[in-house]
């Protein structure tokens, strides 16, 4: 009876010759490393054991427990199904795909690529976030005014000329080599910032960091998109984005160090040198993306003019305007939030850490993951639109209000922005073909930089007449509303469409 029930529950089970059966179960993460289940039947008892291989490099500490739980649920379902069939009762419904798993399983190569890119983006984000995290402490060390900080942070955007050259190079020499070199330069410049003797020396090094991190993000997310399964593109972007956010979290956790004594913020920059220790292993693990490798095999390269030709020119212009307006909004709130909290709301470094930990850490990760999943099922445009509008309204309230409202609006702002982020990132990569994806991204980054400089200068110089840096930053929240209400709907929807159909190659 038990043997017959097992065969009915698992029609593909094969006898092992010793009274047991063996079959293969699908894996939530890795498609080519599924679980192998062995059932041993002795008299009227059934013992199920499983072996599986789905190790996620660098992040095994997170995914191994999740995978074990998924395999355990599958075994429990088989056991209950066999029991129900043996008893003649209704078998249970099959277990749903784990909520944390990709919409479809990836190959081992895809898992390795996404995990490696995630680590690179986490290292990059740590370096990128330090200026934002420590700007108030830097200002006090060098006795800088709000206007000087506005100029400094705007000037750092000059480093994005690196992106203009690097984006074109990404379409010539490939994603892998450029990404490794860029992250190395970023980590070195970050470490040297700890030794900066003047505000302008510090600013020069941050020019390199700013340009390098934006290039690394551009190429890293392009690589993630090109390696992702077709129905998991925004999911993959969300996962890489969440991993990158861990770099920001590390910086936030270390922020109280800056309170220890004047100049202690330099230690946070010196820690960036530790990231260099990971690069040899990352270099061995990271491979060129399969889509770019296919271009190389065909011995073709894209034309720069393809970005602005009849097919893609209107997309590019619309995305440039979108990126410009969004960065008018994102840059000031990113750079001035800690200074606003410290100077106008009386927060210490520890207080800022607590506020960010309570309102941003879990909120950002959950919203980014949910936004990535929703963008696959509902669509990129509605997720981006509502995330931007809700996030902008909450951000304006955060920079104008105070008291308990400060905490609530910061959380809602984080939720809106993080939820929209995977869809917005997908637009940048999905709407242009592989041969010019880097070039298009570089152009979009430059227009975004222009928006950042506009927003930073506007906020820095309006702070005095407005009597508050918070009110000056709140003014920029008009920009994402314009994008969400008027521009997003003009972009093509890529949900459920193959990447090569969204942006067909012209070579």
C-alpha positions in Angstrom: 0.0 0.0 0.0 2.8 2.5 1.0 4.8 1.6 -2.1 1.8 2.2 -4.4 1.0 5.5 -2.7 4.6 6.6 -3.1 4.6 5.7 -6.8 1.3 7.7 -7.3 2.7 10.7 -5.4 5.9 10.7 -7.4 5.3 9.1 -10.8 8.9 9.8 -11.8 10.4 7.9 -8.8 12.9 5.1 -9.8 13.5 2.0 -7.7 17.0 2.0 -6.1 17.1 -1.8 -5.9 17.3 -1.9 -2.1 13.6 -1.3 -1.4 13.7 2.4 -1.9 13.0 5.0 -4.6 14.9 8.0 -5.9 13.7 11.0 -7.8 14.6 14.6 -8.6 12.8 17.7 -7.3 13.0 21.1 -8.8 15.0 23.7 -7.0 13.7 27.1 -6.0 17.0 28.8 -6.9 19.2 26.8 -9.2 17.6 25.0 -12.2 20.6 22.8 -12.9 21.3 21.7 -9.3 17.9 20.3 -8.1 17.2 18.3 -5.0 17.6 14.5 -5.2 15.2 12.7 -2.9 15.6 9.1 -1.7 12.7 7.3 0.0 13.4 4.2 2.0 10.4 2.0 2.8 10.6 -0.5 5.6 7.4 -2.4 6.5 4.9 0.5 7.0 7.3 3.3 7.7 8.6 5.8 5.1 11.9 7.8 5.5 12.6 10.6 3.1 16.1 12.2 2.7 17.3 14.9 0.3 20.5 16.2 -1.0 20.7 19.5 -2.9 23.3 21.9 -4.3 22.2 25.5 -4.5 25.0 27.4 -2.8 24.9 31.1 -3.4 28.5 32.5 -3.4 29.2 35.2 -0.7 25.6 35.2 0.5 25.3 31.5 1.5 24.7 32.7 5.1 21.4 34.1 4.0 20.2 31.6 1.3 21.4 28.3 2.7 18.8 28.4 5.6 16.1 29.5 3.1 16.9 26.6 0.8 16.9 24.1 3.6 13.5 25.3 4.7 12.2 25.0 1.1 13.5 21.5 0.7 12.0 20.6 4.1 8.6 21.8 3.0 8.8 19.8 -0.2 9.7 16.6 1.8 6.8 17.3 4.2 4.4 17.6 1.3 5.5 14.3 -0.3 5.1 12.6 3.1 1.6 14.0 3.6 0.6 13.2 0.0 1.8 9.6 0.4 -0.1 9.3 3.7 -3.3 10.7 2.2 -3.1 8.3 -0.8 -2.5 5.4 1.4 -5.5 6.3 3.6 -7.7 7.1 0.6 -8.1 10.8 1.5 -7.7 14.0 -0.5 -3.9 14.7 -1.0 -2.7 18.2 0.0 -2.1 21.0 -2.5 1.5 21.2 -3.7 3.6 23.8 -1.9 3.8 27.3 -3.4 7.0 28.6 -4.7 9.0 30.2 -1.9 8.2 34.0 -1.7 12.0 34.8 -1.7 12.8 32.7 -4.7 13.0 34.1 -8.3 9.9 33.7 -10.5 11.9 31.0 -12.3 15.0 29.1 -11.2 18.3 30.3 -12.5 21.2 28.3 -13.8 24.3 27.9 -11.6 26.2 30.4 -13.8 23.4 32.9 -13.4 23.3 32.5 -9.6 27.1 32.9 -9.4 27.0 36.0 -11.6 24.2 37.7 -9.7 25.8 36.9 -6.3 29.2 38.3 -7.5 27.6 41.4 -8.9 25.7 41.9 -5.7 28.9 41.9 -3.6 30.6 44.3 -6.0 27.6 46.7 -5.8 27.6 46.4 -2.0 31.3 47.5 -1.9 30.5 50.3 -4.4 27.5 51.5 -2.4 29.5 51.7 0.8 32.0 54.0 -0.9 29.3 56.0 -2.6 27.3 56.5 0.6 30.1 57.9 2.7 29.8 61.5 1.4 26.1 61.4 2.2 26.6 59.8 5.6 29.4 62.0 6.8 28.9 65.4 5.1 28.0 67.2 8.3 31.1 65.9 10.0 33.2 66.8 7.0 31.7 70.3 6.9 32.6 70.8 10.6 36.1 69.6 10.2 36.8 72.0 7.3 34.4 74.8 8.6 32.3 74.7 5.4 29.1 76.6 4.8 25.9 75.3 3.2 26.8 77.2 0.0 30.3 75.6 0.0 28.8 72.2 0.5 26.4 72.8 -2.4 29.3 73.7 -4.6 31.4 70.8 -3.4 28.7 68.2 -3.9 27.9 69.7 -7.3 31.5 69.7 -8.4 31.9 66.0 -7.5 29.5 65.3 -10.3 32.2 66.3 -12.7 33.6 62.9 -12.1 30.8 61.5 -14.2 32.7 62.4 -17.3 34.3 59.0 -16.4 30.9 57.5 -17.0 30.6 59.0 -20.4 33.9 57.4 -21.5 33.3 54.2 -19.5 29.8 53.6 -20.9 31.2 53.6 -24.4 34.0 51.3 -23.3 31.5 48.9 -21.8 30.2 48.3 -25.3 33.7 47.8 -26.6 35.7 45.9 -24.1 32.9 44.3 -22.2 31.3 44.5 -18.7 33.5 42.3 -16.6 37.0 44.0 -17.1 35.6 47.5 -16.8 33.7 46.7 -13.7 36.6 45.2 -11.9 38.9 48.1 -12.7 36.3 50.7 -11.8 35.5 49.3 -8.4 39.2 49.0 -7.6 39.7 52.7 -8.4 36.7 53.6 -6.3 38.0 51.7 -3.2 41.5 53.3 -3.5 40.1 56.8 -3.8 37.8 56.2 -0.9 40.7 55.0 1.3 42.8 58.1 0.3 39.9 60.4 1.3 40.7 59.5 4.9 43.9 61.4 4.6 42.6 64.5 2.8 44.2 67.6 4.4 41.7 70.2 2.9 38.1 70.4 1.8 39.1 70.7 -1.8 41.5 67.7 -1.7 38.7 65.7 -0.2 36.5 67.0 -3.0 38.9 66.0 -5.7 39.0 62.4 -4.4 35.2 62.4 -4.2 35.1 63.5 -7.8 36.8 60.1 -8.6 34.6 58.2 -6.2 31.4 59.8 -7.5 32.2 59.1 -11.2 33.6 55.7 -10.5 30.6 54.5 -8.4 28.1 55.8 -11.0 30.0 53.9 -13.7 30.1 50.8 -11.5 26.4 51.0 -10.9 25.7 51.5 -14.6 27.8 48.5 -15.7 26.9 46.3 -12.8 23.1 46.6 -13.3 23.5 46.2 -17.0 25.4 43.0 -16.4 22.7 41.8 -13.9 20.0 42.5 -16.5 21.9 40.7 -19.2 22.4 37.6 -17.0 18.9 37.4 -15.6 16.2 35.0 -16.8 13.7 36.7 -19.1 10.9 36.6 -16.5 13.1 37.7 -13.6 14.7 40.9 -14.8 13.3 43.3 -12.3 13.5 40.6 -9.6 17.3 40.3 -10.3 17.6 44.1 -10.3 15.9 44.2 -6.9 18.1 41.5 -5.4 21.3 43.3 -6.6 19.9 46.6 -5.4 19.1 45.1 -1.9 22.6 43.7 -1.7 24.0 47.1 -2.6 21.9 48.7 0.1 23.8 46.6 2.6 26.8 48.7 1.8 24.8 51.8 2.8 23.6 50.0 6.0 27.2 49.3 7.0 28.1 52.9 6.6 25.0 53.9 8.7 26.0 51.4 11.4 29.5 52.9 11.6 28.2 56.5 11.7 28.3 56.8 15.5 32.1 56.4 15.1 32.1 60.0 13.7 30.7 61.2 17.0 33.7 59.9 19.0 35.9 63.0 18.3 36.5 65.6 15.6 38.0 63.9 12.5 36.8 60.4 13.5 34.8 60.2 10.3 38.1 59.5 8.5 38.1 56.0 9.9 35.0 55.2 7.9 36.8 56.0 4.7 39.9 54.1 5.7 37.7 50.9 6.1 37.1 51.1 2.3 40.5 49.6 1.8 39.2 46.3 3.2 37.0 45.9 0.1 40.2 45.4 -2.0 40.7 42.1 -0.2 37.7 40.7 -2.0 38.7 41.6 -5.5 41.0 38.7 -6.4 38.2 36.2 -5.5 35.6 38.3 -7.3 37.8 38.5 -10.4 38.0 34.7 -10.6 34.3 34.3 -10.1 33.0 37.0 -12.4 32.5 36.1 -16.1 31.6 38.2 -19.1 27.8 38.4 -19.6 26.4 35.9 -22.1 24.7 38.6 -24.2 27.9 40.6 -24.7 29.9 37.4 -25.3 27.4 36.5 -28.0 28.1 39.9 -29.7 31.8 39.3 -29.5 31.3 35.8 -31.1 29.5 37.5 -33.9 32.3 40.0 -34.3 29.9 43.0 -34.2 29.8 46.3 -32.2 27.2 48.9 -31.9 27.2 52.4 -33.3 27.1 55.4 -31.0 24.6 57.0 -33.3 22.2 54.1 -32.8 21.2 55.6 -29.4 19.7 58.7 -31.1 18.5 57.2 -34.4 14.9 56.9 -35.5 14.1 53.8 -33.5 15.7 54.7 -30.2 16.1 58.5 -30.3 12.7 59.3 -28.8 13.2 56.8 -26.0 16.6 58.3 -25.3 15.3 61.8 -25.1 12.4 60.9 -22.9 14.7 58.9 -20.5 17.2 61.8 -20.4 14.4 64.2 -19.3 13.2 61.7 -16.8 16.7 61.1 -15.4 17.4 64.8 -15.2 14.2 65.6 -13.2 14.6 62.6 -10.9 18.2 63.6 -10.0 17.1 67.1 -9.2 15.1 65.4 -6.5 17.3 62.5 -5.4 20.7 64.3 -5.1 19.7 67.0 -2.6 17.8 64.7 -0.3 20.6 62.2 -0.4 23.4 64.7 0.4 21.6 67.0 2.9 19.4 64.6 4.9 22.0 64.0 7.7 22.9 67.7 7.8 19.2 68.6 8.0 18.6 66.2 10.8 21.7 67.3 12.7 21.4 71.1 12.3 17.6 71.6 12.2 16.3 68.7 14.2 19.1 68.3 16.7 20.0 64.7 15.9 23.3 63.2 16.9 25.2 60.7 14.8 23.7 57.9 17.0 20.2 59.5 16.7 20.5 59.6 12.9 21.6 55.9 13.0 18.5 55.0 15.0 16.2 57.0 12.8 17.6 55.4 9.6 17.6 51.9 11.2 14.0 52.2 12.3 12.5 53.8 9.2 14.8 52.7 6.4 16.7 49.4 6.9 13.9 46.8 6.7 11.5 49.2 4.9 13.9 49.7 2.0 14.7 46.1 1.6 11.1 44.9 1.7 9.9 47.7 -0.6 12.7 47.0 -3.1 12.0 43.3 -3.2 8.2 43.9 -3.4 8.7 46.5 -6.2 10.8 44.0 -8.2 8.2 41.3 -7.9 5.3 43.7 -8.7 7.1 45.1 -11.7 7.2 41.5 -13.1 3.5 40.9 -12.5 1.8 44.3 -12.6 4.2 46.2 -14.9 7.1 48.6 -14.7 5.1 51.8 -15.4 2.4 51.6 -12.6 5.0 50.5 -10.0 7.3 53.4 -11.0 4.5 55.9 -11.2 3.0 55.3 -7.8 6.3 54.8 -6.0 7.5 58.2 -7.2 4.4 60.2 -6.4 3.9 58.6 -2.9 7.7 58.9 -2.2 7.8 62.6 -3.3 4.8 63.6 -1.2 6.3 61.9 1.9 9.7 63.4 1.3 8.3 66.9 1.2 6.5 66.3 4.4 9.7 64.9 6.0 11.7 68.1 5.2 8.9 70.4 6.4 7.4 68.6 9.3 8.9 67.5 12.7 8.2 65.3 15.7 6.6 61.9 15.1 5.7 62.9 11.6 9.4 62.9 10.8 9.6 59.2 11.5 6.5 58.3 9.6 7.2 60.3 6.5 10.8 59.1 6.3 9.5 55.5 6.3 6.9 56.2 3.6 9.4 58.1 1.5 11.8 55.2 1.7 9.1 52.8 0.8 8.0 54.7 -2.3 11.5 55.3 -3.6 12.7 51.8 -3.0 9.6 50.3 -4.5 10.0 52.3 -7.7 13.8 51.7 -7.9 13.8 48.2 -9.7 11.3 49.5 -12.4 13.3 52.7 -12.9 16.5 50.7 -13.2 14.9 48.3 -15.6 13.9 51.2 -18.0 17.6 52.3 -18.2 18.8 48.9 -19.4 15.8 47.3 -21.1 15.0 50.1 -23.5 18.2 49.9 -25.5 19.9 46.9 -27.3 22.9 45.1 -26.0 25.4 46.6 -28.4 24.7 50.2 -27.1 23.3 49.6 -23.7 26.4 51.0 -22.0 26.6 54.0 -24.3 22.9 54.8 -23.7 23.4 54.4 -20.0 26.4 56.7 -20.0 24.3 59.4 -21.8 21.5 59.0 -19.3 24.0 59.2 -16.4 25.4 62.5 -17.7 21.9 64.1 -17.9 21.2 62.7 -14.5 24.4 64.4 -13.2 23.2 67.7 -14.7 20.0 67.2 -12.7 22.0 66.4 -9.6 24.1 69.5 -9.9 20.9 71.6 -10.5 19.3 70.2 -7.4 22.3 70.5 -5.2 23.0 74.1 -6.2 19.4 75.0 -6.0 19.0 73.6 -2.5 22.4 74.9 -1.2 21.7 78.5 -2.3 18.0 78.6 -1.4 18.7 77.4 2.1 19.6 80.9 3.4 16.7 82.8 1.9 14.3 80.0 2.9 15.9 79.9 6.4 16.1 76.1 6.2 17.9 73.5 4.1 14.8 71.3 4.7 12.5 73.7 2.9 14.9 74.1 0.1 15.1 70.4 -0.5 11.3 70.0 -0.2 11.0 72.3 -3.2 12.7 69.7 -5.4 9.9 67.2 -4.7 7.9 68.7 -7.6 10.3 67.0 -10.1 9.3 63.3 -9.5 5.6 64.2 -9.5 6.1 65.5 -13.0 7.9 62.3 -14.0 5.3 60.0 -12.4 2.2 61.9 -13.8 3.4 63.0 -17.2 6.5 61.1 -18.5 6.3 57.4 -17.3 3.3 56.6 -19.4 5.1 57.6 -22.5 7.7 54.8 -22.1 7.1 51.3 -23.5 6.0 48.6 -21.0 8.5 45.7 -20.9 6.6 43.3 -18.6 6.3 39.9 -20.1 8.3 40.8 -23.2 11.6 39.2 -24.2 14.5 41.6 -23.8 15.5 41.3 -27.4 11.9 42.2 -28.4 11.8 45.2 -26.1 15.0 46.5 -27.7 15.8 44.7 -30.9 19.4 44.8 -32.1 20.2 46.9 -35.2 23.5 45.2 -36.0 
